[in-house]
Amino acid sequence: MNTLKLRSLIEQFFIEDIGEQDVTTDLIFPDDTKGKIVFLAKEKGVFCGEEIIRTGFHLLDAATDIHLFVKDGDPIEVGQQLAVVKGEIAALLKGERVVLNLVQRMSGISTLTRKAVETLDSSYTRICDTRKTTPGLRMLEKYAVRCGGGYNHRYGLYDGVMIKDNHIAFAGSIKRAVESVREHAGHMIKIEVETESKEQVIEAVEAGVDVIMFDNRTPDEIKEFIQLVPAHIITEASGGIQLNNLASYRDSGVHYISLGFLTHSYKALDISVKVVLD
């Protein structure tokens, strides 16, 4: 992750939560009294959030001592101690909720991604995410996908051309849309086209695109359409694919399966923060 961007994000989250002051904490602990907290797993899953814990507490107290027992991507078990944080009690109490919220959510995404990868169980087809992320959290959520064993699709509208059904409708055809992109884009930009029929797949191939997505197609339809695609063109399946039918796409032959639910329908992993009294 981008360290400067991460720091800036967490600063904004603290400003939102703490505001002018933490009235409760500041009234009870007005001095620099030290304390210790521990992060505990209350649910089995995949951990993600090393830098969230480090960056978050160090922003509030640079002298905070942080000891992590797990790394991003590690499997964790119920009752497992994940991290111990020692420092000013005020900093620990002010930072715990924001830090915990992020760690729980990122670990939830990593856990769901790992489950998807294991469900697909393919050495050929890769699981990847989409742009269906929480506004403001895309960098964190896409990082969590990687920690779970998945791969990232484009980060935004700025780093790749993806011609979807609405682009095609406005342009009039795949051919016209691709020609317009080729006329104006630099040579480093790849072009992906979303297809829904055999005819569109053929048109996309003839237009010389770099990636063809089979949108809302069944495994059998993909197996048929993929025979029309030259080996140098990357293929992707997307739409209507959930955990309960993911395994049926195992032998479809696509390079990637993109899953929006990894970042829009995940469940935060149950992790708690407890005070440790010496």
Order of alpha helices (4+ residues) and beta strands (2+ residues): alpha-alpha-beta-beta-alpha-beta-beta-beta-alpha-beta-alpha-beta-alpha-alpha-beta-alpha-beta-alpha-beta-beta-alpha-beta
